[in-house]
Amino acid sequence: MTEMTFFCPTELICGFGIIDRLKDITEPYGKKGLFVMDPFFQGSSIEARILELLEGKEVRTYARVTPNPRDTDIDAGAALCREGLDFIVALGGGSAIDTAKAINIVCSNGGSAWDYVKKEDRPAREITKALMPLIAIPTTAGTGTEATRYSVVTNAAQHGKGTIKTDLIFPTKALVDAQLMMTMPRRTTALTAIDAFAHAFEAYIGSKANVFSEMFSLQAMKLFARSARRVCENGNDREARCDMALCSTLGGLAISHSATTLPHGIGQALSGVTDAPHGGSIAACMAQVVRFTLPECTKKFAEVACLFQPALKECPVREQAEALPGILNQLFHDMTGEPVTMASYGLKEDQVEAVADMALTNYYGDVSRHPKTASREELIRIIHSCL
C-alpha cells in the first residue's frame, strides 16, 4: 500500500436551504464576531438573513473584498479583529472566504498577509498562535476553498500573486447551501464552474494524486460533465445547482490532498499580471496545456474525455485523449459565451515572459507537479499559444 494521508478538519454541512443552521453553529463560539462578505451582498436579503441569524451577538461587518484578494484589504480586515473577537463568518465566493481565512491568520499572528505566502526565493512566516473559529458559507460553486488549506493573496504593490498554504487555515465549519447560488449570473456561474473542474482535473492528473484525491476528483468531474452546461443555460435548474455546489466542494477536497498543476500555475500568474478572473485565466490555458502534456498522460486524459463524450469509448485510447483539448475548449466557450484566450483577458505580447516568470517563482509547485514539467522556454511557448 502506498503511504498517504487524508486530512480535512472542516465539518462540511451540505444541503439545500441549510443556512438557517448558522445560529446554532455559532452559538458555542462566543458573542463577538467578524462578518466578512462579498460587497455584492451589501443591502441584500442574504446579508439581512445572516445578520438576523447572528442577532444577539456583537458583529462587525467587513466587505473590502476583491476578486483577487489584496494583501492591503486583508490587513485592514485583520485590524478590526485585534481588539478581541471570538469568531469569523465568511459569506461569498472564493475571494471572500480566502480573505477571511487570511484575516484570521494575520489577526492572530501579526504581520501582513503577504508574509505568509511561500515563494521559491523565501520561506513563509511561521504561524505560532491559534486561529479563531471560522464558518465559511460559499455562494459560488468554484473554488472549494471551504474545504482547502489554501488562501490566495495578491500583492497590490508588486502586482504579484501567491498562496498561503497551511493546515491551520481550514475553516472550522462550512455550510454548502446551493439555495444561495440560485441567483448567480451566467458568467459567474460559468467561470466558477470551470475553476471547480480545474481543481478536480489537476488533482487527478498531478504527480501527488492518490486514492483519496482520485475518488473526489472523479466524482467532481462526473458532476461537472452532467451539469455544467445545464446550469449555465438555466440558472434555475435546482438539480444542476446542487451538482455544481458539491462538485466545487469535492474539488476543494481533491486539491487539499494532491494540489493543482500547470493550468493553475499559469492561470494564477495571468491573474497576477492582468487581474483576469480566476476561472477565465484557467479556461484560457487549459486546452493548450493538455496539448503540451500529450502523450504523457494519455490514459487519464482519455478517461476524462469519455466523461463528456461517452461515444469515444469505442475509439482507441490515444484518440480519446487527443479529443480532450477540443472538447474542453468548445465547452468553456459555450459556457461563458466569450472567447477563452489570454488576449481577451488583457494579456499583451510584451507581458508573456512576466507571466512565465511569475508561474516559476510563485507557483513552481504547480509547474513541478504537472505530469510533464515545463521549462521557462516551454512555458513561454504555451502562453504565446493562448493569446
C-alpha positions, 0 to 999 in steps of 0.5 A, a space after each residue: 500500500 502506498 503511504 498517504 494521508 487524508 486530512 480535512 478538519 472542516 465539518 462540511 454541512 451540505 444541503 439545500 436551504 441549510 443556512 438557517 443552521 448558522 445560529 446554532 453553529 455559532 452559538 458555542 463560539 462566543 458573542 463577538 464576531 467578524 462578518 466578512 462578505 462579498 460587497 455584492 451582498 451589501 443591502 441584500 436579503 442574504 446579508 439581512 438573513 445572516 445578520 438576523 441569524 447572528 442577532 444577539 451577538 456583537 458583529 462587525 461587518 467587513 466587505 473590502 473584498 476583491 476578486 483577487 484578494 489584496 494583501 492591503 484589504 486583508 490587513 485592514 480586515 485583520 485590524 478590526 479583529 485585534 481588539 478581541 473577537 471570538 469568531 469569523 463568518 465568511 459569506 461569498 465566493 472564493 475571494 471572500 472566504 480566502 480573505 477571511 481565512 487570511 484575516 484570521 491568520 494575520 489577526 492572530 499572528 501579526 504581520 501582513 498577509 503577504 508574509 505568509 505566502 511561500 515563494 521559491 526565493 523565501 520561506 513563509 512566516 511561521 504561524 505560532 498562535 491559534 486561529 479563531 473559529 471560522 464558518 465559511 458559507 460559499 455562494 459560488 460553486 468554484 473554488 472549494 476553498 471551504 474545504 482547502 488549506 489554501 488562501 490566495 493573496 495578491 500583492 497590490 504593490 508588486 502586482 504579484 500573486 501567491 498562496 498561503 498554504 497551511 493546515 491551520 487555515 481550514 475553516 472550522 465549519 462550512 455550510 454548502 447551501 446551493 439555495 444561495 447560488 440560485 441567483 448567480 449570473 451566467 458568467 459567474 456561474 460559468 467561470 466558477 464552474 470551470 475553476 471547480 473542474 480545474 481543481 478536480 482535473 489537476 488533482 487527478 492528473 498531478 504527480 501527488 494524486 492518490 486514492 483519496 484525491 482520485 475518488 473526489 476528483 472523479 466524482 467532481 468531474 462526473 458532476 461537472 460533465 452532467 451539469 455544467 452546461 445545464 446550469 449555465 443555460 438555466 440558472 434555475 435548474 435546482 438539480 444542476 445547482 446542487 451538482 455544481 455546489 458539491 462538485 466545487 466542494 469535492 474539488 476543494 477536497 481533491 486539491 487539499 490532498 494532491 494540489 493543482 498543476 500547470 493550468 493553475 500555475 499559469 492561470 494564477 500568474 495571468 491573474 497576477 499580471 492582468 487581474 483576469 478572473 480566476 476561472 477565465 485565466 484557467 479556461 484560457 490555458 487549459 486546452 493548450 496545456 493538455 496539448 503540451 502534456 500529450 502523450 504523457 498522460 494519455 490514459 487519464 486524459 482519455 478517461 476524462 474525455 469519455 466523461 463528456 463524450 461517452 461515444 469515444 469509448 469505442 475509439 482507441 485510447 490515444 484518440 480519446 485523449 487527443 479529443 480532450 483539448 477540443 472538447 474542453 475548449 468548445 465547452 468553456 466557450 459555450 459556457 461563458 459565451 466569450 472567447 477563452 484566450 489570454 488576449 481577451 483577458 488583457 494579456 499583451 505580447 510584451 507581458 508573456 515572459 512576466 507571466 512565465 516568470 511569475 508561474 516559476 517563482 510563485 507557483 513552481 509547485 504547480 509547474 513541478 507537479 504537472 505530469 510533464 514539467 515545463 521549462 521557462 522556454 516551454 512555458 513561454 511557448 504555451 502562453 504565446 499559444 493562448 493569446 
